[in-house]
Amino acid sequence: MRKLMMAVTAVAGLALVSGCKRESVESEQRDVAEAQQEAQQETAEARQEAQEESAGAQQEAQEEIASAQQDVREEEQDVTEAQREQQEELREDTAQGGSGMAGATAAATSVNGRVLSTEGDSLTLVDTSTNKQIKLKTNDQTRILQNNAPVKLDDVTEGSQVRASYVMEGKDMVARELTVTQPAQKKQ
C-alpha cells in the first residue's frame, strides 16, 4: 500500500507539474494575443493620425493656392485700372494738344481695331465698333507700343488687335500713338 501511495503521489505530482506548465503556456498565448491586438490598434491609430495630417496639409495647401489666386486677380485688377487711368491721361493730353505736339490744332480721335495689313509707313485696320476699314499713316512722332515697349511698324502683324489715336493732317489720318493690345496668334 505504501508503494501504491507513493505511486499515486508521484502521479498526482506529475499531473500538478503538467497542469502548471499547461497554464503557463496558455498564459503566454494570452499575453501574445493581447500584445498583437495592442499592436494592431496602435497601427490603426497611427494610420488614422497620418491620414488626418495629410488631409489637413492638403486643405492648407488648397487654401494657400486660393489665396494666391485671389492676390493675382487683385493685382490684375490694379494693373487694368492703372492702364485705364494712363489711357485717360493720354487722351486728355492728346485732346489738349499736349505730349509735345506743338502746332497740333485738331483733337485726336481714338479707334480700336484689327490690323489687316502694314505697308511702308501706313497700316490698314478694321474699326471693331463700325466694321469699316481705316488707313492710318505713321511718321517720326508716332509712338508704336507692344507690351509697353516701343516697336516698329513692321513688328505689328496682321490680325493683331490695336488701339490707335490719330489726327487729321489734310486728307491723311496720322497716328500719334498705336498700341498693340493683343498680338496675332501665330499659325502652326
ABEGO torsion letter per residue (X at the ends): XAAAAAAAAAAAAAAAAAAAAAAAAAAAAAAAAAAAAAAAAAAAAAAAAAAAAAAAAAAAAAAAAAAAAAAAAAAAAAAAAAAAAAAAAAAAAAAAGBGGBBGBABBBBBBBBBBABBBEABBBBBBAAAGBBBBBBBBAABBBBBGGBBBBAAABBBGBBBBBBBBBBEABBBBABBBBABBBBBBX
